Amino acid sequence: METFNFSFANGKLNLEDCMRHFLIRYTAALFLLLALAAQSTTAQVRISGTVVDVDTQEGVAGVSIRAVKGRYGTISSEAGRFYIEANPGDTLEFSMISYVRYEFLVPAISGTFTISMKRQVITRRCRRSRS
């Protein structure tokens, strides 16, 4: 706990000096806290848009969208729409079974984007049995 030293001038408590000291110290601390809070909230940008199939141009539902270096993500809606907040410079990875993964570099400003995903063709080789 902090203690305050009160000064006496001519045997009287100088309350004005004490209040000035208090206001300066705690105003500076409050300003620092507000500056840190503002910096952390303005650092992220809002990325929204639609994930579409490159061939049909229809929305793709259930696409996993996650930050490669972060611990956050989302999933596209039934119409392929998504919304995520990310830091500028982060890489978002769009992935879904039967589609090629797509990486998106988050720009410095918020925006709405269309992400086109290409179907991945999976072929399986059959072995012939030797008789």
C-alpha positions in Angstrom: 0.0 0.0 0.0 1.3 3.5 -0.9 1.7 6.1 1.7 1.6 9.8 1.1 3.8 12.4 2.8 1.9 15.5 3.5 3.8 18.8 3.7 3.2 21.5 6.2 3.7 25.2 5.4 3.4 27.5 8.4 2.0 24.6 10.4 -0.9 23.9 8.0 -1.5 20.9 5.7 -0.7 21.8 2.1 -3.6 19.8 0.5 -3.1 21.5 -2.9 0.4 20.0 -3.4 -0.8 16.6 -2.3 -3.7 16.6 -4.7 -1.5 17.8 -7.6 1.0 15.0 -6.9 -1.9 12.4 -6.8 -3.5 13.7 -10.0 -0.2 13.7 -11.9 0.8 10.2 -10.8 -2.5 8.5 -11.5 -3.4 10.4 -14.7 -0.1 9.2 -16.2 -0.9 5.6 -15.2 -4.4 5.8 -16.6 -3.1 7.3 -19.8 -0.6 4.4 -20.2 -3.3 1.8 -19.6 -5.6 3.4 -22.1 -2.9 3.7 -24.7 -2.1 0.0 -24.4 -5.8 -1.0 -24.6 -6.3 1.1 -27.7 -3.2 -0.4 -29.4 -4.4 -4.0 -28.8 -7.9 -3.4 -30.2 -6.8 -1.4 -33.3 -4.2 -3.9 -34.3 -6.6 -6.4 -35.7 -8.5 -6.0 -39.0 -11.9 -7.5 -40.0 -11.7 -10.0 -42.8 -15.0 -11.2 -44.3 -16.2 -12.7 -47.5 -17.3 -15.8 -49.3 -15.5 -19.1 -50.0 -16.5 -20.3 -53.5 -15.8 -23.3 -55.6 -13.5 -22.2 -58.5 -15.5 -24.2 -61.1 -19.1 -23.7 -60.0 -18.7 -20.3 -58.3 -21.1 -21.6 -55.6 -20.4 -21.0 -51.8 -18.6 -23.8 -50.0 -19.9 -24.7 -46.6 -17.8 -25.9 -43.7 -14.4 -24.6 -44.8 -12.0 -24.3 -41.9 -10.4 -20.9 -41.7 -7.6 -20.5 -39.2 -4.6 -18.3 -38.5 -1.4 -20.3 -39.2 0.5 -18.8 -36.2 -2.5 -18.0 -34.0 -5.0 -19.8 -31.9 -8.1 -18.6 -33.5 -10.3 -19.6 -36.5 -13.8 -20.0 -37.8 -15.8 -22.1 -40.3 -17.7 -20.8 -43.3 -21.5 -20.8 -43.2 -23.9 -22.8 -45.4 -23.6 -20.1 -48.1 -19.8 -20.0 -47.8 -19.7 -16.8 -45.9 -17.1 -16.1 -43.2 -15.9 -13.4 -40.8 -12.7 -13.4 -38.8 -10.5 -10.8 -37.0 -6.8 -11.1 -37.6 -3.6 -9.2 -37.3 -2.1 -7.6 -40.4 0.6 -9.8 -41.9 -0.9 -13.0 -40.5 -1.6 -15.9 -42.8 -5.1 -17.4 -42.9 -5.4 -21.0 -44.1 -8.6 -22.2 -45.8 -8.9 -25.9 -45.8 -11.5 -28.6 -46.4 -11.5 -32.2 -47.4 -11.4 -32.7 -51.2 -10.2 -29.1 -51.8 -6.6 -27.8 -52.2 -5.5 -25.7 -49.2 -5.5 -21.9 -49.8 -3.3 -19.4 -47.9 -4.3 -15.7 -47.6 -2.1 -12.9 -46.4 -4.1 -10.6 -44.1 -3.8 -7.0 -45.4 -3.3 -3.8 -43.3 -6.9 -2.7 -43.7 -10.3 -4.5 -43.2 -12.1 -5.8 -46.3 -14.4 -8.2 -48.0 -12.9 -10.9 -50.2 -13.9 -13.8 -52.4 -11.7 -16.9 -51.8 -11.8 -19.4 -54.7 -11.0 -23.0 -53.8 -10.1 -25.7 -56.3 -11.2 -29.3 -55.9 -8.5 -31.7 -55.4 -8.6 -34.8 -57.6 -7.5 -37.8 -55.7 -6.5 -40.8 -57.8 -5.8 -44.3 -56.5 -3.7 -46.8 -58.3 -4.9 -50.3 -58.3 -2.4 -53.1 -58.0 -2.8 -56.1 -60.3 -2.4 -59.4 -58.6 0.1 -61.7 -60.1 -1.1 -65.2 -60.7 
